[in-house]
Amino acid sequence: MMDELLKKEIEEDMEKIQVPSSLYDFAKNIKEESKVTNVQEIPVVKKRRNRKFHFAAAAVVGLGILTGSAFLNPSIAEMASKIPYLGQVFQTKPAYELIHDALEKEGYKNLSLGMTPGEKVLFEIRLEGSEKDADRERGKITGIVEDILKSKGYDSYEINVTSFIPGVVKETEEEKQMTQLGSKIEEGLRASGYDIISVNPYNPKIEVSIPLTEKRVDEIQKATIELAKVNGSDKEVQMDVVDVENNKREGMWMEYLRSIHEGLALKKEYKVSGYAYSYKPEKVKIVIKTSMTASDEGAKETVGKIRYEIKAFLDSEDVKAKVGKQPYVVIVRDKSGKDFPY
């Protein structure tokens, strides 16, 4: 089923000759031990900047543009069929993006889409409007979502259609002042020739993020303090030095993990209920949570299949070309959170 979907998307890309332009964010909750994806939500309505700077992780993957002559070559179809299962999931659009695009095409403009891991993945579609609106559209929306998930061969999910009334949150005068302060500081630093990633004035200290390659840390800190005073703020300044290349690599791992979780959690045979990860340059730790116990019939075989699919994907040439030889470890856990002994 996934082979056919991948071939179909290649054909569609050939017809459009363009890379998808939309980018949907999903929220991730963070725990101390590791980063755990509990809820993914793709909002349509733009939200104002969060003062605490909680960022959503982008997870949109598009197929590259193929030339017509390449597609006509039969070896392309053969190549697609040899891609590991999770590699096919990675190369096709994420399920939530397919669902969002399909619903938007049907005229549902103001909605949000959530994906909640569990023994079955819960897709929650929230329409802007009343409960009556949701009741009226529930059957149609459910049918659209089911068609998409079945087309990808998925069989472990639930669909819930609800409604919401959007609230309007007015920006306070203090927030307006902080926004202006951040813009003034960032403009001033950039005008002075400093390499700045971002300026966050909303927290008790003004946070200035710079790349690892920018060595003038103390100089930038002093310049920020002066710019803040000129603009009426006596806040202290905190410098955050960011390894941009390492962050890019972590972002790529996030995309791989999205594919791993989607491909495994949405198929009953793998009995996957969630995942967590811990990213470090020296080793990436991937934790797959299941709804099984070690004594369940077929548990050992299923754990083996999970490990095989992940290894086949992460050891593929395409993945290694992007992340190199960065080590990783896969841990599969039972429903109580204990590592399987095999």
N, C-alpha and C positions, 0 to 999 in steps of 0.2 A: 504493500500500500504506500509506504514512504517513498520507494523508488519511483512510483508513478507520479506522486505529488511533486517530487523534486524535478522530474522531467517536465511536468506541466508548468512549473514555475520558470524553468529555463525558457520554455516556449513563450510564456507571457512576457518575460524580460526581453526576448528578441523582438516581440511585437512593439513594446513600448520604447525600447532603446533608451532607458533612463534608469537611474538609481532611485529608489523610493526616497522622497524628500522629507517625510514626516518622522518625528522622533518622539517616542512615548517613554516617559519615565515611570519607574515603579519604585515604591518605597521599600526600604529594608530596615528591619529592626536590628539593633546591635546589642549583644550581650558581652560581658567582660571576657569570658573564656574564648569566645569565637564569634564570628559574624553569622547570624542565623536569619535565614529568610523565612519569616512567618506569614507576612501578608504582602502581596504585590497589588498595587492599585495604580491605574492609569487614568489620571484626571484629564478632562477636556478643558474645563474652565480654568483660566490662568489664576494662580494664587500669588499674592504679593510676597515679597522677599521675607523669609523667616529670619527674625533677629538672631536666633541661636544657630543659624547656618547649618541646619540639618539638610544634607543634600540627598536627593534621590539618585539612584544609580541608573545610568542609561543602559538599556539592553536591547537595542535594535540592531538587527543584522540583515544586511541586504545582499543579494547575489550580485556578482560583478557583471559587467556588460560583456556579452559574448559576440563575436563577429558572426555574420551569417554563414560564411564559409566554414567556420569552425563547427557551428551547430549542425550543418548538413553532413558533417563527417560522422559516420555511424559510431566511431570510437567514443564520442561524447556520451551517447546513451549508455554505452558499455561501461564507461568510466563511472557514471552516476550510480550504476547498479553495484559497483564494487566498493563504494564509500561505506564505511562502518555505519551501523544504525544511528548512533548518536551524532555522527558526522553529517548524516542526512538531516537530522533535526536541526543542527546548527546552520546548515546551508539553506534551509527553508525559513520563511518568516516565522517568528514566534507565534504561538497559538493566540496570545492575547492581542497581538497586532492584527492578525487575520480577522479575529472577531471584531475588533474595533473598526477596522476598515469596512467590513461587510455591513455592520450596523449603521455606520455613517453614510454609506452608499444608499441604504434604505431610508435615509432621512432622519435618523436619530442623531441629532447634532449635540445636544447637551446631555452627556451621560458620563458615568465613571464605571470602570471595570476593575474588579478586584479578583485576585487569585489567592486563595487561602489553602496551604498544604494541609494534609490530613490523610486518613485512610482512603478517602476520595478527595480529589482536588475540588474545592468549591469555587465556582465562577459566579460572582455576584455582580449583576448588571443593575445599576441604579439610574433611573431616568429622572430628569428634571420634571417635576409635576406632582400630581396628587396620587393617592393610592388607587383611585379609579383609573387613572392613566396607565399605571403599572398593570392593573388587572386586565385592561383592554388590550394591551400590547404583549402580555406575557407569553401567550401561545406562539405568536409570530417570532418573537425574539428567541425563545427557547428553541424553536425549530432551526433558526439560522445558526445558533451556536452549536447545536448538535450536529448539523450537517458539516460544519467546519472541523469539529473534533473527530468525527467519524472518518472524514476524508484523510486525516493524518493517522488513522489506525488506533486512536485513543479510545479507551473503554472504562476508565476509572475516574469519574467526575460527577459532580452535581451542579445544577444550574438554578440560581435563585434570582428572580427579577423583582426589584423593589423600586421605590421612588424617593426623591428628596426635594426639599424646598431650599434653594440656595440662600444662604445668609450673606448679607452685605456687611463687611467689617470695615469701618472707616479708619483710616490711618490717623493716629493721634498727632498732635502738633510736635511732640517730642520725636516721634518716629520720622516725621517729615524733616526735622532738623538733622537727625542722625543720617538720613539718606543724603541730604545735601552735603553734610560734613564728609561722608565717605567719598562722594563724587569729587569734591574739591581737593581732598588729600590725594586721591588716586591721580587726578589730572595734574596736580602739582609735581608729584613724584615722577610721573612719566615724562613731563615736560623737562625735568632735570636730567633725563637720560637713564633713570633707574629701570631695571627689568622687574616689573611688578605683576604678580599673578592676580591678587585681589586685595581689597581693603575692607575689613569688617568693623564698622564703628559702633555696632549695636550692643556689644557686650561691655562689661565693666572696664576692660582695657581695649584699646583700638588694636585690632589684629591685622598685621600686614604680612601677607604671604609672598615669598620670593623664591625663585628657583635655586637649586643647589649651585648653579653656575654663577649666580650673582654673589660676589664676594664682599660687597660693601655693606655688610650688615649693620655695623655701628653707625655708619654715615647715614644710611637710610632711616634708622631709628631716630637719630637726631633731627633729620629733615622732617620726619613725620610729626614729631613733637612740636616743632616750630610751625608747621602748617596747621596743626590742630589749634594752637594758641591764636594764630592769626584769624582762625574761623570760630573763635569763641569757646574752645574746649580745652580743659586742663587734664584730660584723661591720660593715663600712662599708656605706653605703647609696647605691645608684645610682638616680637618677630618670629615668624614661622618659616623655616627653611624647608622647601619641598623638593623631594627627588622626583622630578617630572617623569623621567623615563621609567622609574620604578612604578609610579602611579599608572602610567600607560599600560605597563605589563600587568598590573593588578586588574585594570579595567578589562583587558583581554581575558584574563582568567575568569572574571565575573561573567563574561559572555559565554565562556565554555561551561561554567557551572549552571547558568540558566538553561542551556541546552540539555545538560546531564539531568537536571531535576525535571524539566518538562518531559523529556523522553522516557524517563523511568517512572515518575510519579503518575503519569496519565495512562499507564498500561498496567492492568491488574496483575499480570504475571510477575512483576517485580516487587509488588507489595511495599513500595516506597512511600513514606508518609512525610518526609521533609529532608532538609539537608542543612549543613552548617559548613563553614570553612574558616581557616586561619591562614592568612597570607603572610609569608615571610620570604625574602629573596632566596634564603638558603633552602627553604622547603615549603611547599604548599600542602596544607592538611585539608583533606576533603572528608567530611563525615556524612554518610548516608544513613538516614533513619528509616527503619522499617516497622511494619505492624506485626512482625513475626517474633516467635521465641525460638531459642536454640533447639527445643524439643519438637517443634512443629514438623510434620511430615513434609519433606521436600525443601526444608529451610536451607540445608547445606547446598543443595543444587541451585536454589535461587540466589543465594549469596554469591556463589561462584559465577553465575550469569551476570550479576550486577558488576562484579569486579572485572569480568571479561569485557563487557561492553564499554566500561569507562576506560580500561587500558587500551583497547583497540582504537578508541577515539583519541585519547591524549597522546598515544604513541604514533599517531599517523603523521605522515610527512608534512601535511598542511599545518598542523598544530605546532610541531617541533620547529618549523620554519619561523614561527612568530614568537615563541617563548624560549626557543633554544633547548638546552639540556637542563632546564630548571627542574630540580627533583620534586616529586610529589608523593604523598602517601594517601591511600584510600582506606578509610575505616568504616565498616558496616556495623550498625548497632541494632539491637533488638528493641522491642516495644518498651522495655523498661529503661533503655538508655545504656545497656551494657554492650561491650564489644562482643561480637560473635567469636567463639573460640576457634573458628576455622576460616 
